[in-house]
Amino acid sequence: MEKNTANAQTALRYIVLTAIATALAVVFSHVLRVNQTTVAMAFLVLVLVTAYRWRFAYSIYLSVLCTLLYNFFFLPPVGRLTIADPQNWIALAAFLCTGVLVSQLSNRERREKEAAEARRREIELLYRLSQKLLVQDDFNELARSTPSIVASVFELRAVALYVAAADAVFYSDPTRILLPSEELKSPAWSRDEPIVEKNGVKITALRLGMRHELGRLAIADDTLGSEMIEALASLVSVALERAATLERSSHLEAARESERLRTAIMDSVTHDLRTPLTAIRAAATTLQSQPEMAAAVRGELVDVVTEESARLDRLIGQAIEMARLDTDSLRLNAQPQDVRELIELTVEGMRGVLAEHPVEIRVPASLRPVWMDRMLMQRVLQHLLENAAAYSPLREPITIAAASARGRLIFTVEDRGPGIQPDELPLIFEKYYRGKRQKSSNKGTGMGLAIVQAILKVHHGGIEAESRPGQGACFRFWIPLAQPETSGRPEPRA
């Protein structure tokens, strides 16, 4: 159908050109009666327009036709295809050569224009492809999506990609297998041939440099030239190598961060454990070496041993708790819990820590029981209350509030302490991070808020902090009101 339409269009163009040239000859010879120079120029303009608009064949046909018409209507003897004056042969030959030359030049200009337009379209397609490929940083995801992206951008029938690093083949259309994976993986062609065509499929290697082969690209299409396929393959190679480099860089950075964190943990644990141990050892040595010591002094040393032992136990407990959370082995034992009762029991169990701080509890009477893990949520409150008590001046109140909003149960713990410096707010939930005041006063281990965040994450909740330096800090955390899903293995209960 398309072929018949094209043939009809070609025939129509020849008929139109014949009619126009003949009409001009008749008008110039019988109506306007212009001179031969004017006729020749008019015919040349017609040939030039035809060469610019249509193919070279049309302009050549029109050049020959105009030459014949020029001879028949304007060169003596008029009305016959013969020439009496030999000079007219020169004029006729010059006219024909001029027409052919003009057609040739116009056709060359049109081809160059079409080639430039084709290159422009190719560059645009390569640019669109680069935008879609280079925004992806994950190597595996890039490898999976590249065939579909290439097929979509260039409107190809099907594309297959073999990635050597993953030893896998990916297809733009899983239902259309261009080549079996074993055949695409095997070196079935010479390295001297950049592109090999097999069963209508063009195959090219993905290389960076002369020897580093990343894989192979197979394309089912007849419109792309070899240069375009090579450019496309180079762009895919660069995108794959970039993603692989970023992945290696990320792994290296993660290894460096892990080593830095391991060093920080060892320093923190060593320092935090050594401080109470030093105090215990000094008190025990003094008690042993001075048996005649006054009862009051002896009591003070015994209190030191008791307090530092409790502190040491708390440090070890937090380290164990952090290790359990890091293994992602936590499983919620969620049950409906009365929120006010949970807060009151937690505060009651911390009377020793909160003895010098009045605690104000604000929970609306209409608040219904909420699904949560009782022990884990008590740990969250304990860590935040210990934090508030550690930094609040004596006899300054600590406020605990709970309310439901937007499908969440929202808790707030506020103190009247010195607050948190703005530059430290983004860092306080990182493991083992200790603020400037903590480092100078030996308060905290840097694990409490990280434990809180991990527990809330298991509950599908979150936490944030607000602070006004010099006026206090407020920690706001939430969990969903709906029943949470359990995840992981059961946590060993201490």
Residue pairs with C-beta under 8 A, 6 or more apart in sequence:
13 54
13 58
14 58
14 61
17 50
17 58
17 61
17 62
17 65
18 65
20 46
21 43
21 46
21 62
21 65
21 66
21 69
22 69
24 39
24 42
24 43
24 46
24 69
25 39
25 69
25 70
25 72
25 73
25 74
26 73
28 34
28 38
28 39
28 42
28 73
28 74
29 73
29 74
29 78
36 70
36 74
36 75
36 91
39 70
39 73
39 74
40 70
40 95
43 66
43 69
43 70
43 95
43 99
44 95
44 98
44 99
44 102
46 62
46 66
47 59
47 62
47 63
47 66
47 99
47 102
47 103
48 102
48 103
48 106
50 58
50 59
50 62
50 103
51 58
51 59
51 102
51 103
51 104
51 105
51 106
51 107
51 110
52 106
52 109
52 110
55 107
56 103
56 104
56 107
59 99
59 102
59 103
59 106
59 107
60 100
60 103
62 99
62 103
63 96
63 99
63 100
63 102
63 103
64 96
66 95
66 99
67 92
67 95
67 96
67 99
68 81
70 92
70 95
71 81
71 83
71 92
72 78
72 79
72 80
72 81
73 79
75 83
75 85
75 88
75 91
75 92
76 83
76 84
76 85
76 88
77 84
83 89
83 92
122 228
122 231
125 153
125 154
126 231
126 232
126 235
128 153
129 149
129 150
129 153
129 154
129 232
129 235
130 235
130 239
132 149
132 153
133 142
133 146
133 149
133 235
133 236
133 239
134 239
134 242
136 142
136 145
136 239
136 243
137 243
137 246
137 247
138 243
138 247
139 165
139 166
139 240
139 243
139 244
139 246
139 247
140 166
142 239
142 240
142 243
143 161
143 163
143 166
143 168
143 170
143 240
144 170
146 161
146 170
146 236
146 239
146 240
147 159
147 160
147 161
147 170
147 171
147 172
148 159
148 172
150 156
150 159
150 161
150 172
150 217
150 219
150 232
150 236
151 157
151 158
151 159
151 172
151 173
152 172
154 221
154 224
154 232
156 172
156 219
156 220
156 221
156 224
157 176
157 220
157 221
158 171
158 172
158 173
158 176
158 178
158 219
158 220
159 171
159 172
159 178
159 217
159 218
159 219
159 220
160 169
160 170
160 171
160 172
160 177
160 178
160 179
160 184
160 217
160 218
161 169
161 170
161 171
161 215
161 216
161 217
161 218
161 236
162 168
162 169
162 181
162 184
162 185
162 215
162 216
162 217
162 218
163 169
163 170
163 214
163 215
163 240
164 213
164 214
164 215
165 214
165 215
165 240
165 244
167 185
168 181
169 181
169 184
169 185
171 177
171 178
178 184
178 201
178 218
178 220
179 198
179 201
179 203
179 218
184 203
184 216
184 218
185 216
188 196
188 198
188 203
189 196
189 203
191 205
194 204
194 205
194 226
194 230
195 202
195 203
195 204
195 226
195 229
195 230
196 202
196 203
196 204
197 203
200 220
200 222
201 218
201 219
201 220
202 218
202 219
202 220
202 221
202 224
202 229
203 216
203 217
203 218
203 219
204 216
204 217
204 219
204 229
204 230
204 233
205 213
205 215
205 216
205 217
205 233
206 213
206 214
206 215
206 216
206 217
206 233
206 236
206 237
206 240
207 213
207 214
207 233
207 237
208 214
208 237
208 238
208 241
214 237
214 240
214 241
215 240
217 229
217 232
217 233
217 236
219 229
219 232
224 232
261 431
261 432
264 432
265 432
268 432
268 434
268 445
268 446
269 315
269 319
272 315
272 445
273 312
273 315
273 316
275 442
276 308
276 309
276 311
276 312
276 315
277 308
277 312
279 304
279 305
279 308
280 304
280 305
280 308
280 309
280 312
283 301
283 302
283 304
283 305
283 308
284 305
286 293
286 301
287 293
287 298
287 301
287 302
293 301
315 445
317 494
318 445
318 447
318 448
318 451
319 445
319 447
320 494
321 379
321 447
321 451
322 431
322 447
322 450
322 451
322 454
324 330
324 491
324 492
325 451
325 454
325 455
326 454
328 488
329 488
329 489
329 491
330 376
330 454
330 455
330 458
330 487
330 488
330 491
331 486
331 487
331 488
331 489
331 490
331 491
332 372
332 373
332 376
332 458
332 459
332 484
332 485
332 486
332 487
333 373
333 374
333 375
333 486
333 490
334 371
334 372
334 373
334 483
334 484
334 486
335 371
335 372
335 373
335 374
336 369
336 370
336 371
337 369
337 370
337 371
337 372
337 374
337 377
338 369
339 363
339 367
339 369
339 370
339 402
339 409
340 361
340 363
340 367
340 402
342 372
342 374
342 377
342 378
342 381
343 361
343 363
343 381
343 400
343 402
344 361
345 378
346 378
346 381
346 382
346 385
347 354
347 359
347 361
347 385
347 400
349 378
349 382
350 382
350 385
350 386
353 385
353 386
353 389
354 385
354 389
354 398
356 389
356 394
356 395
357 388
357 389
357 392
357 394
357 395
357 396
357 397
357 398
358 395
358 397
358 398
359 385
359 397
359 398
359 399
359 400
360 397
360 398
360 399
360 400
361 400
361 401
362 399
362 400
362 401
362 402
363 401
363 402
363 403
364 403
367 402
367 403
367 404
367 409
370 404
370 409
370 479
370 481
371 481
371 482
371 483
371 484
372 409
372 459
372 479
372 484
373 458
373 459
375 493
376 455
376 458
376 459
377 455
377 459
377 479
379 451
379 452
379 455
380 452
380 455
380 456
380 477
381 400
381 411
381 413
383 448
383 449
383 451
383 452
384 413
384 452
384 475
384 477
385 398
385 400
385 413
386 448
387 444
387 448
387 449
387 475
388 398
388 413
388 414
388 415
388 417
388 473
389 398
389 415
390 443
390 444
391 415
391 417
391 418
391 437
391 443
391 473
392 398
392 415
392 416
392 417
392 472
393 416
393 417
396 415
396 416
396 417
397 416
398 413
398 414
398 415
398 416
399 412
399 413
399 414
399 415
400 411
400 412
400 413
401 411
401 412
401 414
402 409
402 410
402 411
402 412
403 409
403 410
404 410
404 481
407 480
407 481
407 482
408 461
408 478
408 479
408 480
408 481
409 478
409 479
409 480
409 481
410 476
410 477
410 478
411 476
411 477
411 478
412 474
412 475
412 476
413 474
413 475
414 472
414 473
414 474
414 475
415 472
415 473
415 474
416 471
416 472
417 472
417 473
418 437
418 469
418 470
418 472
419 467
419 468
419 469
419 470
419 471
419 472
419 473
420 428
420 435
420 465
420 467
420 469
420 473
421 435
421 436
421 467
421 469
422 467
422 469
424 435
424 436
425 465
425 467
427 433
428 435
428 449
428 465
429 449
429 450
429 452
429 453
429 463
429 465
430 450
431 446
431 447
431 450
432 445
432 446
432 447
432 450
433 446
433 450
434 444
434 445
434 446
437 443
438 444
438 446
449 463
452 463
452 477
453 462
453 463
456 462
456 463
456 477
456 478
456 479
458 487
458 488
459 479
459 480
459 484
460 479
460 480
460 484
460 485
461 477
461 478
461 479
461 480
462 477
462 478
463 475
463 476
463 477
463 478
464 475
464 476
464 477
465 473
465 474
465 475
465 476
466 473
466 474
466 476
467 473
467 474
